[in-house]
Amino acid sequence: MNSFWFGTADREERYQSAHIFFGLRWRGSACRVDVGKPTRPRGPQCRGLESHALAWLHRPPFLVDVGRPGIPGFAYKRLAVAMASIILLFPELPGVFSRFLHFFCSRRNRSELECSTMAVETVVPTAIANGGKLGSAANEKHAEKLRFIEEMTADADAVQEKVLAKILTRNAETEYLRRYGLGGATDRDTFKAKVPVVTYDDLQPEIQRIANGDRSAILSAHPISEFLTSSGTSAGERKLMPTIKEELDRRQLLYSLLMPVMNLYMPGLDKGKGLYFLFVKSETKTPGGLTARPVLTSYYKSDHFKGRPYDPYNVYTSPTAAILCTDAFQSMYAQMLCGLLQRLDVLRLGAVFASGLLRAIRFLQLHWPELSHDIASGALSAKVTDPSIRAAVGELLALPDPELARFVTGECAKGDWAGIITRIWPNTKYLDVIVTGAMAQYIPTLEYYSGGLPMACTMYASSECYFGLNLKPLCNPSEVSYTIMPNMAYFEFLPHGYSAPEQLVDLAQVEIGKEYELVITTYAGLNRYRVGDILRVTGFHNAAPQFRFIRRKNVLLSIDSDKTNEAELQKAVDSASALLRPYGASVVEYTSHACTKSIPGHYVVYWELLTKAGRSAEALMEALTREGVMERCCLAMEEALNSVYRQSRAADGSIGPLEIRLVHGGTFEELMDYAISRGASINQFKVPRCVTFPPILELLDSRLVSAHFSPALPRWSPHPNN
């Protein structure tokens, strides 16, 4: 096989010979060669006529003795090779292969099973049979998934064209598309010329109608089954993303690709279990009766997850009942306890976000005495009251295990938490967590707790759409790139820094090294929707581009699933600073920082105060401290932040109390002086509203006057109008 990956010098000559053998006309320049790129030649005329089909020529001529009166065996041989080329040229036409196989078998008097095996061995190259250039699969099921990845990425542009045509055909009679006069057109040029690029605020009137109970075909021809609540917000509340039932199948398909890829790099994962800390969150009903909940809550509560068939590569230590419990404490307690009881079975450990895994470690630090007691006594804590959890955990906690309890106590009581993950779960091979974007701030802490285990970022998804997966999941976190799967939706990309719709490019047209904002068109009715993710192109897998997630557009602060932008932070500062007015003080300048040194992380806001003439700073601080004003300012800021932040604080416990650090007068002038000393223009300098650069943080903290924390949880309800 490898001998047929010809060098560029003689590739055209070999293809010319192949065409002569096939009895096809040589089309010369139609078969383009990309010099210097170790990929197959481009161009539809030569797509299937490379080593894949030529491999047949080095095999025994199994058709030589075949024939019927008037048709010699070599004709069948030539027919087989030609059909092999057609199959590889048009992989979307499996019926061609089926009809050919039936025809051939009927002449050979062989069973289809026997001929299928022969056909695969003879026509399909070893690389494709084993999953293409991704590597050798562990089993046939995994090989099928790897082949699917290769097929989808081989001609990403053609797949995208079909996806858009399917979406536009299906949704042609929706109110939204009829508004723009497509007239049934499904081609890209018409679509781009007539349908505008939009944001959530543009779609909010239509979305609100659906939420209020309008069941007409507004955005999607298929009924909207529920809303997926985005971590992004509009006017302080979660965005509602419409979805349809079949999207669950599409998400499940992407999930099914993860382990076949991971097993290429980390074999043997079917020999143990995964300890994953997974949680559902609160859900609500819209005025029209549709459920609104986060995308992962939707998935965990679906039959796809609850009724999933047994798969040795996807066995969890956590009972489904514990994952589905809405009480965060009971869910975490049960999942941690089950993870300890099965500690030697654990081969991988993870959560959705890095912050979630760190919360689990913090939970162990706080509750190991109770967990050890349960293990020693063989009885579940009375704090866990959910009947389904008690029944599920009871099956594991059937007998006391004093030896395991002593081990857990011995490890946790040391007070040394370095490498605790590999000490408690010694067979863990890697951590499965998202550590890209805002989550990158947690990498040093995870390395500390895990003893340097690899961190796998496996997939890229959002409430709007599931996008793709990481084909090198164990790469360094700073090098994580996601391959967009072109069957998931129709993708366009707006070059970062541009806003004109005509600047958008298709998936196959992006350029390596450039940054783009992601724009999607989905089966559920989002058309040319700006997701807000900024991505950088790092390469290609076959014809599908690979992207590194850079950041969310306009996001300043993020600890967990929260995303706070500059306008929201300004609103919170304005609201809280109103409490200073009776004391003759105001906030003259401020900045912020997402602090992750503690678990959970929390927002830190640096304030420099201005006092009225005639009042000393010392007198002001005495009054503010005596009456607890600064603590009330912290809470007032939290109350003014968006609902995702408030839910994370009040219900999920994934964010700690907000902190205001007061700094000496003149601190922000020093910050400006520092920036100018590093080359900033004095005329263009403005205080950054969020800082991450260590020297600047050190400067701010060196001028600290006092620190204050929010004394209570902010108000939050799953029902926004309450």
MOGI-V857160 format. One record per backbone hydrogen bond with DSSP energy under -1.0 kcal/mol. CO is the residue of the C=O (numbers start at 1). NH is the residue of the N-H. E is the energy in kcal/mol with one decimal. If there is no record, write none. Layout:
co=CO nh=NH e=E
co=CO nh=NH e=E
This chain:
co=1 nh=4 e=-2.3
co=2 nh=5 e=-1.9
co=4 nh=6 e=-1.9
co=10 nh=14 e=-2.0
co=11 nh=15 e=-2.4
co=12 nh=16 e=-2.5
co=13 nh=17 e=-2.1
co=14 nh=18 e=-2.3
co=15 nh=19 e=-2.5
co=16 nh=20 e=-2.1
co=17 nh=21 e=-2.4
co=18 nh=22 e=-2.5
co=19 nh=24 e=-2.6
co=27 nh=30 e=-2.0
co=28 nh=31 e=-1.9
co=30 nh=32 e=-1.0
co=32 nh=42 e=-1.7
co=33 nh=35 e=-1.1
co=34 nh=37 e=-1.9
co=37 nh=39 e=-2.7
co=42 nh=32 e=-1.4
co=43 nh=46 e=-1.3
co=50 nh=54 e=-2.4
co=51 nh=55 e=-2.0
co=53 nh=56 e=-1.7
co=54 nh=57 e=-1.6
co=55 nh=58 e=-1.3
co=56 nh=59 e=-1.9
co=60 nh=62 e=-2.1
co=61 nh=64 e=-1.9
co=63 nh=66 e=-1.8
co=68 nh=71 e=-2.9
co=73 nh=77 e=-2.0
co=74 nh=78 e=-2.7
co=75 nh=79 e=-2.4
co=76 nh=80 e=-2.6
co=77 nh=81 e=-2.1
co=78 nh=82 e=-2.6
co=79 nh=83 e=-2.7
co=80 nh=84 e=-2.3
co=81 nh=85 e=-2.1
co=82 nh=86 e=-2.2
co=83 nh=87 e=-2.8
co=84 nh=88 e=-2.1
co=85 nh=89 e=-2.1
co=86 nh=90 e=-2.9
co=90 nh=93 e=-2.1
co=93 nh=96 e=-1.4
co=94 nh=98 e=-2.2
co=95 nh=99 e=-2.6
co=96 nh=100 e=-2.4
co=97 nh=101 e=-3.0
co=98 nh=102 e=-2.5
co=99 nh=103 e=-2.5
co=100 nh=104 e=-2.9
co=101 nh=105 e=-2.8
co=102 nh=106 e=-2.1
co=103 nh=107 e=-1.2
co=104 nh=108 e=-1.4
co=105 nh=109 e=-1.5
co=105 nh=110 e=-1.5
co=111 nh=115 e=-2.3
co=112 nh=116 e=-3.0
co=113 nh=117 e=-2.2
co=114 nh=118 e=-2.0
co=115 nh=119 e=-3.4
co=116 nh=120 e=-2.6
co=117 nh=121 e=-2.5
co=118 nh=122 e=-2.3
co=119 nh=123 e=-3.2
co=120 nh=124 e=-1.0
co=125 nh=129 e=-2.5
co=126 nh=130 e=-1.9
co=127 nh=132 e=-3.1
co=128 nh=131 e=-1.9
co=132 nh=135 e=-1.4
co=139 nh=143 e=-2.5
co=140 nh=144 e=-2.3
co=141 nh=145 e=-1.5
co=142 nh=146 e=-2.4
co=143 nh=147 e=-2.4
co=144 nh=148 e=-1.8
co=145 nh=149 e=-1.9
co=146 nh=150 e=-2.1
co=147 nh=151 e=-2.8
co=148 nh=152 e=-2.7
co=149 nh=153 e=-1.9
co=150 nh=154 e=-1.4
co=153 nh=543 e=-2.8
co=155 nh=159 e=-1.9
co=156 nh=160 e=-2.5
co=157 nh=161 e=-2.2
co=158 nh=162 e=-1.9
co=159 nh=163 e=-2.5
co=160 nh=164 e=-2.6
co=161 nh=165 e=-2.1
co=162 nh=166 e=-2.4
co=163 nh=167 e=-2.5
co=164 nh=168 e=-2.9
co=165 nh=169 e=-2.2
co=166 nh=170 e=-2.4
co=167 nh=171 e=-2.5
co=171 nh=174 e=-1.8
co=174 nh=178 e=-2.3
co=175 nh=179 e=-1.5
co=178 nh=181 e=-1.5
co=182 nh=185 e=-1.6
co=187 nh=191 e=-1.9
co=188 nh=192 e=-2.8
co=189 nh=193 e=-1.8
co=190 nh=194 e=-1.9
co=191 nh=195 e=-2.4
co=198 nh=530 e=-2.7
co=199 nh=203 e=-1.2
co=200 nh=204 e=-1.2
co=203 nh=207 e=-2.5
co=204 nh=208 e=-2.9
co=205 nh=209 e=-1.7
co=206 nh=210 e=-2.0
co=207 nh=211 e=-2.6
co=208 nh=212 e=-2.0
co=209 nh=214 e=-2.4
co=210 nh=213 e=-1.4
co=211 nh=288 e=-3.0
co=216 nh=218 e=-2.1
co=217 nh=175 e=-2.8
co=218 nh=176 e=-2.3
co=226 nh=243 e=-1.8
co=227 nh=293 e=-2.1
co=228 nh=241 e=-2.5
co=232 nh=239 e=-1.9
co=234 nh=237 e=-1.7
co=236 nh=643 e=-2.9
co=237 nh=234 e=-2.9
co=239 nh=230 e=-2.5
co=241 nh=228 e=-3.0
co=243 nh=225 e=-2.0
co=244 nh=247 e=-1.6
co=245 nh=248 e=-1.8
co=246 nh=250 e=-1.5
co=247 nh=251 e=-2.6
co=248 nh=252 e=-2.7
co=249 nh=253 e=-2.1
co=250 nh=254 e=-1.6
co=251 nh=255 e=-2.4
co=252 nh=256 e=-2.2
co=254 nh=257 e=-1.2
co=255 nh=258 e=-1.4
co=257 nh=261 e=-1.4
co=258 nh=262 e=-2.7
co=259 nh=263 e=-2.9
co=261 nh=264 e=-1.2
co=262 nh=265 e=-1.3
co=262 nh=266 e=-2.4
co=268 nh=271 e=-1.8
co=273 nh=347 e=-3.2
co=273 nh=348 e=-1.2
co=274 nh=317 e=-2.1
co=275 nh=350 e=-2.5
co=276 nh=278 e=-1.1
co=284 nh=292 e=-2.8
co=286 nh=289 e=-2.4
co=290 nh=286 e=-2.9
co=291 nh=227 e=-3.2
co=292 nh=284 e=-2.2
co=293 nh=229 e=-1.9
co=294 nh=298 e=-2.2
co=295 nh=299 e=-2.0
co=296 nh=300 e=-3.0
co=297 nh=301 e=-1.7
co=299 nh=302 e=-1.3
co=302 nh=306 e=-2.8
co=303 nh=307 e=-2.0
co=305 nh=308 e=-1.2
co=311 nh=314 e=-2.5
co=315 nh=274 e=-2.8
co=319 nh=323 e=-1.6
co=320 nh=324 e=-2.2
co=327 nh=331 e=-2.5
co=328 nh=332 e=-2.3
co=329 nh=333 e=-2.9
co=330 nh=334 e=-2.4
co=331 nh=335 e=-2.3
co=332 nh=336 e=-2.6
co=333 nh=337 e=-2.5
co=334 nh=338 e=-2.5
co=335 nh=339 e=-1.8
co=336 nh=340 e=-2.0
co=337 nh=341 e=-2.4
co=338 nh=342 e=-1.4
co=340 nh=343 e=-1.4
co=342 nh=345 e=-1.9
co=345 nh=273 e=-3.2
co=347 nh=429 e=-3.7
co=348 nh=275 e=-2.8
co=349 nh=432 e=-2.1
co=350 nh=277 e=-2.5
co=352 nh=434 e=-1.6
co=353 nh=357 e=-1.4
co=354 nh=358 e=-2.0
co=355 nh=359 e=-1.8
co=356 nh=360 e=-1.5
co=357 nh=361 e=-1.8
co=358 nh=362 e=-2.3
co=359 nh=363 e=-2.2
co=360 nh=364 e=-2.0
co=361 nh=365 e=-2.1
co=362 nh=366 e=-1.8
co=363 nh=367 e=-2.3
co=364 nh=368 e=-1.4
co=367 nh=371 e=-2.2
co=368 nh=372 e=-2.8
co=369 nh=373 e=-2.0
co=370 nh=374 e=-2.3
co=371 nh=375 e=-2.0
co=372 nh=376 e=-2.6
co=373 nh=377 e=-2.3
co=374 nh=378 e=-1.9
co=374 nh=379 e=-1.0
co=375 nh=401 e=-2.7
co=381 nh=384 e=-1.4
co=386 nh=390 e=-2.4
co=387 nh=391 e=-2.2
co=388 nh=392 e=-2.1
co=389 nh=393 e=-3.1
co=390 nh=394 e=-1.8
co=393 nh=396 e=-1.1
co=393 nh=397 e=-2.7
co=401 nh=405 e=-2.2
co=402 nh=406 e=-2.4
co=403 nh=407 e=-2.0
co=404 nh=408 e=-2.7
co=405 nh=409 e=-2.4
co=406 nh=410 e=-2.7
co=407 nh=411 e=-2.2
co=408 nh=412 e=-2.5
co=409 nh=413 e=-2.7
co=412 nh=415 e=-1.0
co=417 nh=420 e=-1.7
co=419 nh=423 e=-1.6
co=420 nh=424 e=-2.5
co=421 nh=425 e=-3.0
co=425 nh=428 e=-1.7
co=430 nh=349 e=-1.7
co=431 nh=456 e=-3.7
co=432 nh=351 e=-1.3
co=434 nh=354 e=-1.7
co=436 nh=439 e=-1.7
co=437 nh=440 e=-1.6
co=438 nh=441 e=-1.1
co=439 nh=442 e=-1.9
co=440 nh=443 e=-1.5
co=442 nh=446 e=-2.4
co=443 nh=447 e=-2.5
co=444 nh=448 e=-1.8
co=445 nh=449 e=-2.2
co=446 nh=450 e=-2.2
co=447 nh=451 e=-1.3
co=447 nh=452 e=-1.2
co=448 nh=419 e=-2.8
co=449 nh=421 e=-2.5
co=454 nh=431 e=-3.0
co=456 nh=433 e=-1.1
co=458 nh=470 e=-2.6
co=460 nh=467 e=-2.1
co=460 nh=468 e=-1.8
co=465 nh=462 e=-1.9
co=467 nh=485 e=-2.3
co=468 nh=460 e=-2.6
co=469 nh=483 e=-3.3
co=472 nh=475 e=-1.9
co=476 nh=479 e=-2.7
co=477 nh=480 e=-1.1
co=482 nh=547 e=-2.6
co=483 nh=469 e=-1.6
co=485 nh=488 e=-1.9
co=490 nh=521 e=-2.1
co=492 nh=519 e=-2.6
co=493 nh=505 e=-2.3
co=494 nh=517 e=-3.0
co=495 nh=498 e=-2.1
co=500 nh=503 e=-2.1
co=501 nh=504 e=-1.8
co=505 nh=493 e=-2.4
co=506 nh=509 e=-1.5
co=511 nh=514 e=-1.8
co=514 nh=537 e=-2.3
co=515 nh=496 e=-2.6
co=516 nh=535 e=-3.1
co=517 nh=494 e=-2.7
co=518 nh=531 e=-2.1
co=519 nh=492 e=-3.1
co=520 nh=529 e=-3.1
co=521 nh=490 e=-2.7
co=522 nh=525 e=-1.3
co=526 nh=522 e=-2.4
co=528 nh=198 e=-2.6
co=529 nh=520 e=-2.5
co=532 nh=553 e=-3.6
co=533 nh=518 e=-1.9
co=534 nh=550 e=-2.7
co=534 nh=551 e=-1.2
co=535 nh=516 e=-3.0
co=536 nh=548 e=-3.1
co=537 nh=513 e=-2.9
co=539 nh=546 e=-3.0
co=541 nh=544 e=-2.4
co=544 nh=541 e=-3.0
co=545 nh=484 e=-1.7
co=546 nh=538 e=-2.8
co=546 nh=539 e=-1.1
co=547 nh=482 e=-3.3
co=548 nh=536 e=-2.4
co=551 nh=534 e=-2.9
co=552 nh=555 e=-1.4
co=557 nh=564 e=-2.6
co=564 nh=556 e=-2.8
co=564 nh=557 e=-2.0
co=565 nh=569 e=-2.1
co=566 nh=570 e=-2.6
co=567 nh=571 e=-2.2
co=568 nh=572 e=-2.0
co=569 nh=573 e=-2.3
co=570 nh=574 e=-2.6
co=571 nh=575 e=-2.2
co=572 nh=576 e=-2.3
co=573 nh=577 e=-2.8
co=576 nh=579 e=-1.8
co=577 nh=580 e=-1.7
co=580 nh=583 e=-1.8
co=580 nh=585 e=-1.4
co=581 nh=584 e=-2.3
co=584 nh=612 e=-2.0
co=586 nh=610 e=-2.7
co=589 nh=608 e=-2.2
co=591 nh=606 e=-2.4
co=592 nh=691 e=-2.8
co=593 nh=604 e=-2.7
co=595 nh=602 e=-2.3
co=601 nh=656 e=-3.2
co=602 nh=595 e=-2.4
co=603 nh=659 e=-2.7
co=604 nh=593 e=-2.2
co=605 nh=661 e=-2.5
co=606 nh=591 e=-1.4
co=607 nh=663 e=-2.5
co=608 nh=588 e=-2.4
co=608 nh=589 e=-1.2
co=610 nh=586 e=-1.7
co=612 nh=615 e=-1.6
co=616 nh=620 e=-2.0
co=617 nh=621 e=-2.4
co=618 nh=622 e=-2.0
co=619 nh=623 e=-2.0
co=620 nh=624 e=-2.7
co=621 nh=625 e=-2.4
co=622 nh=626 e=-2.4
co=623 nh=627 e=-1.8
co=624 nh=629 e=-2.2
co=628 nh=632 e=-1.6
co=629 nh=633 e=-2.1
co=630 nh=634 e=-2.0
co=631 nh=635 e=-1.9
co=632 nh=636 e=-2.4
co=633 nh=637 e=-2.2
co=634 nh=638 e=-2.0
co=635 nh=639 e=-2.6
co=636 nh=640 e=-1.3
co=642 nh=646 e=-2.1
co=643 nh=647 e=-2.5
co=644 nh=648 e=-2.2
co=645 nh=649 e=-2.0
co=646 nh=650 e=-3.2
co=647 nh=651 e=-2.2
co=647 nh=652 e=-2.4
co=648 nh=654 e=-1.8
co=658 nh=710 e=-1.9
co=659 nh=605 e=-2.8
co=660 nh=708 e=-2.2
co=661 nh=607 e=-2.2
co=662 nh=705 e=-3.5
co=662 nh=706 e=-1.1
co=664 nh=667 e=-1.7
co=666 nh=670 e=-1.7
co=667 nh=671 e=-2.0
co=668 nh=672 e=-1.8
co=669 nh=673 e=-2.5
co=670 nh=674 e=-2.3
co=671 nh=675 e=-2.3
co=672 nh=676 e=-2.7
co=673 nh=677 e=-2.1
co=675 nh=680 e=-2.3
co=676 nh=679 e=-1.9
co=681 nh=685 e=-1.4
co=693 nh=697 e=-2.0
co=694 nh=698 e=-2.7
co=695 nh=699 e=-2.1
co=696 nh=700 e=-2.5
co=697 nh=701 e=-2.6
co=698 nh=702 e=-1.9
co=700 nh=703 e=-1.0
co=701 nh=704 e=-1.3
co=703 nh=664 e=-2.3
co=706 nh=662 e=-2.4
co=708 nh=660 e=-2.5
co=719 nh=722 e=-2.5
